[in-house]
């Protein structure tokens, strides 16, 4: 291994640590609690890994252009930004209110939960989770570094390193479940997820409401002063 490759792997490993994310593990644990089988669990992990690598490799040489496009989209004219923020605030408010009103509803039926943890559903969820890497700034840095290598194999390996480190909680849950789905570690994890599911739901509702409040306040500030809050 050349020094340049070693340096690239070390840099991407650091980016993986910086992008460490437990959400994928939470998604998978919730599916396991709903009765997902080994094949569905493996499908979620494999599809999220595969899609992340594909997107990362595809971004490799064009990530800087993509970042420039994103920045230009963020720097929209003030009236357009006002309406975008106001629309987002309304949408988030509606979502938060609906979640709050449904907070005491009984849990989904067994058949509905089973559909949510089926093979097609887990493949779709894994694909969506792989695409969600685009929301992580460390992923763009990883793609930029990987794009400096020629060919496809090396960039794919580098993106895979980032995924395995940043998704270490997901990897741990997947491996633990595949080794022994009835083991005490899995049983405790599922029990903890079920116990915390209501609290996590309330936290998400509160975050939605808080985001809506910030966007609404920024829009109101623009109407009064012509300036937005520094969101």
C-alpha positions as CSV (number, residue, x, y, z in Angstrom):
1,X,0.0,0.0,0.0
2,X,1.4,3.4,-1.0
3,X,1.7,6.2,1.4
4,X,-0.9,8.2,-0.5
5,X,-3.4,5.4,-0.2
6,X,-2.7,5.0,3.5
7,X,-3.2,8.8,4.0
8,X,-6.5,8.7,2.1
9,X,-7.8,5.8,4.2
10,X,-6.7,7.5,7.4
11,X,-8.4,10.7,6.3
12,X,-11.6,8.9,5.3
13,X,-11.5,6.9,8.6
14,X,-11.4,10.3,10.4
15,X,-14.4,11.5,8.4
16,X,-16.2,8.3,9.2
17,X,-15.7,8.9,12.9
18,X,-16.9,12.5,12.5
19,X,-20.0,11.3,10.7
20,X,-20.8,8.5,13.2
21,X,-24.5,8.1,13.1
22,X,-26.8,5.8,15.2
23,X,-30.0,6.5,13.3
24,X,-29.5,3.6,10.9
25,X,-29.1,1.2,13.8
26,X,-32.3,2.7,15.4
27,X,-34.2,2.1,12.1
28,X,-33.0,-1.5,11.9
29,X,-33.6,-2.2,15.6
30,X,-37.2,-0.9,15.2
31,X,-37.7,-3.3,12.2
32,X,-36.2,-6.2,14.3
33,X,-38.7,-5.4,17.0
34,X,-41.5,-5.5,14.4
35,X,-40.4,-9.1,13.4
36,X,-37.9,-8.5,10.6
37,X,-36.2,-11.8,9.5
38,X,-32.5,-12.3,9.0
39,X,-32.9,-12.0,5.2
40,X,-34.7,-8.7,5.6
41,X,-32.1,-7.4,8.0
42,X,-29.3,-8.3,5.7
43,X,-31.2,-6.7,2.8
44,X,-31.4,-3.4,4.7
45,X,-27.7,-3.4,5.4
46,X,-26.6,-4.5,2.0
47,X,-28.8,-2.1,0.1
48,X,-27.8,0.9,2.3
49,X,-24.1,0.0,1.8
50,X,-24.4,-0.6,-1.9
51,X,-26.4,2.5,-2.6
52,X,-24.0,4.6,-0.5
53,X,-21.0,3.3,-2.4
54,X,-22.7,3.8,-5.8
55,X,-23.7,7.4,-4.9
56,X,-20.2,8.1,-3.5
57,X,-18.4,6.8,-6.5
58,X,-20.8,8.7,-8.9
59,X,-20.1,11.9,-6.9
60,X,-16.4,11.4,-6.9
61,X,-15.3,13.6,-9.8
62,X,-18.2,16.0,-9.8
63,X,-18.7,16.6,-6.0
64,X,-17.3,20.2,-6.2
65,X,-19.7,21.1,-9.0
66,X,-22.5,19.6,-7.0
67,X,-21.5,21.6,-3.9
68,X,-21.5,24.8,-6.1
69,X,-25.0,24.0,-7.3
70,X,-26.2,23.4,-3.8
71,X,-24.7,26.6,-2.6
72,X,-26.3,28.5,-5.4
73,X,-29.7,27.0,-4.5
74,X,-29.3,28.0,-0.9
75,X,-28.5,31.6,-1.9
76,X,-31.9,32.2,-3.5
77,X,-33.3,35.7,-3.7
78,X,-34.8,37.0,-0.4
79,X,-38.5,36.8,-1.5
80,X,-38.1,33.3,-2.7
81,X,-36.3,32.3,0.5
82,X,-39.2,33.9,2.5
83,X,-41.8,31.7,0.8
84,X,-39.6,28.6,1.0
85,X,-39.1,29.1,4.7
86,X,-42.8,29.9,5.3
87,X,-43.9,26.8,3.3
88,X,-41.5,24.6,5.2
89,X,-42.7,26.0,8.5
90,X,-46.3,25.3,7.7
91,X,-45.5,21.8,6.5
92,X,-43.5,21.0,9.6
93,X,-46.2,22.4,11.9
94,X,-48.9,20.3,10.2
95,X,-46.6,17.2,10.6
96,X,-45.9,18.0,14.3
97,X,-49.6,18.6,15.1
98,X,-50.6,15.4,13.4
99,X,-48.0,13.4,15.4
100,X,-49.1,15.1,18.6
101,X,-52.8,14.4,18.0
102,X,-52.0,10.7,17.3
103,X,-49.7,10.3,20.2
104,X,-52.1,8.2,22.2
105,X,-53.2,5.9,19.4
106,X,-52.6,2.2,19.9
107,X,-49.6,0.6,18.2
108,X,-49.9,-0.6,14.6
109,X,-51.5,-4.0,14.0
110,X,-49.2,-7.0,13.6
111,X,-50.0,-7.3,9.9
112,X,-49.1,-3.7,9.3
113,X,-45.9,-4.0,11.3
114,X,-45.0,-7.2,9.3
115,X,-45.4,-5.4,6.0
116,X,-43.1,-2.7,7.3
117,X,-40.4,-5.2,8.1
118,X,-40.8,-7.4,4.9
119,X,-38.0,-7.9,2.4
120,X,-39.3,-5.3,-0.1
121,X,-39.9,-2.8,2.6
122,X,-36.4,-3.3,4.1
123,X,-34.8,-3.1,0.6
124,X,-36.6,0.2,0.0
125,X,-35.7,1.5,3.5
126,X,-32.0,0.5,2.9
127,X,-32.0,2.3,-0.5
128,X,-33.5,5.4,1.1
129,X,-31.0,5.3,3.9
130,X,-28.1,5.0,1.4
131,X,-29.3,8.0,-0.5
132,X,-29.7,9.9,2.9
133,X,-25.8,9.9,3.0
134,X,-26.2,13.0,0.8
135,X,-27.3,14.9,3.9
136,X,-24.0,14.3,5.6
137,X,-21.2,16.8,4.9
138,X,-18.5,14.2,5.7
139,X,-19.9,12.1,2.8
140,X,-19.2,14.9,0.3
141,X,-15.6,15.2,1.7
142,X,-15.3,11.4,1.4
143,X,-16.5,11.4,-2.2
144,X,-14.1,14.2,-3.1
145,X,-11.1,12.3,-1.7
146,X,-12.3,9.0,-3.3
147,X,-12.7,10.8,-6.6
148,X,-9.0,11.6,-6.7
149,X,-8.2,7.9,-7.2
150,X,-8.5,6.4,-10.7
151,X,-10.8,3.7,-11.7
152,X,-13.8,2.4,-9.7
153,X,-12.5,-0.2,-7.3
154,X,-10.4,2.1,-5.1
155,X,-13.0,4.9,-4.8
156,X,-15.6,2.2,-4.0
157,X,-13.4,0.8,-1.2
158,X,-12.7,4.2,0.2
159,X,-16.5,5.0,0.3
160,X,-17.1,1.6,1.9
161,X,-14.6,2.4,4.6
162,X,-16.4,5.6,5.4
163,X,-19.8,3.8,5.5
164,X,-18.5,1.0,7.8
165,X,-17.1,3.4,10.3
166,X,-19.8,6.0,10.2
167,X,-22.4,3.3,10.4
168,X,-20.6,1.3,13.1
169,X,-23.8,1.0,15.3
170,X,-25.7,-0.3,12.3
171,X,-23.0,-2.8,11.5
172,X,-22.9,-3.9,15.2
173,X,-26.7,-4.5,15.2
174,X,-26.6,-6.3,11.9
175,X,-23.8,-8.7,12.8
176,X,-25.2,-9.4,16.3
177,X,-28.6,-10.2,14.9
178,X,-27.2,-12.4,12.1
179,X,-25.0,-14.4,14.5
180,X,-27.8,-15.0,17.1
181,X,-31.2,-13.5,16.5
182,X,-32.4,-15.0,19.8
183,X,-29.4,-14.0,21.9
184,X,-29.5,-11.9,25.0
185,X,-27.9,-8.9,23.3
186,X,-30.6,-8.7,20.6
187,X,-33.4,-9.4,23.2
188,X,-32.2,-6.5,25.4
189,X,-31.8,-4.2,22.4
190,X,-35.3,-4.9,21.1
191,X,-36.8,-4.4,24.6
192,X,-34.9,-1.1,25.0
193,X,-36.2,0.1,21.6
194,X,-39.8,-0.8,22.5
195,X,-39.4,0.9,25.9
196,X,-38.0,4.1,24.4
197,X,-40.2,4.2,21.2
198,X,-42.7,6.5,22.8
199,X,-40.1,8.8,24.2
200,X,-38.2,8.9,20.8
201,X,-41.5,9.7,19.1
202,X,-42.1,12.6,21.4
203,X,-38.5,13.9,20.9
204,X,-39.1,13.8,17.1
205,X,-42.4,15.7,17.4
206,X,-40.6,18.3,19.6
207,X,-37.8,18.7,17.1
208,X,-40.3,19.2,14.2
209,X,-42.1,21.8,16.2
210,X,-38.9,23.6,17.1
211,X,-37.7,23.6,13.5
212,X,-41.1,25.0,12.4
213,X,-40.8,27.7,15.1
214,X,-37.3,28.8,13.9
215,X,-38.4,29.0,10.3
216,X,-41.5,30.9,11.1
217,X,-39.5,33.3,13.3
218,X,-37.0,33.8,10.5
219,X,-39.8,34.6,8.1
220,X,-41.4,37.0,10.5
221,X,-38.1,38.7,11.1
222,X,-37.7,39.2,7.4
223,X,-41.1,40.9,7.2
224,X,-40.2,43.3,10.0
225,X,-36.5,44.1,9.3
226,X,-35.7,42.8,5.8
227,X,-33.2,40.3,7.3
228,X,-33.4,36.6,8.1
229,X,-32.3,34.9,11.3
230,X,-28.9,33.3,10.8
231,X,-30.2,29.7,10.5
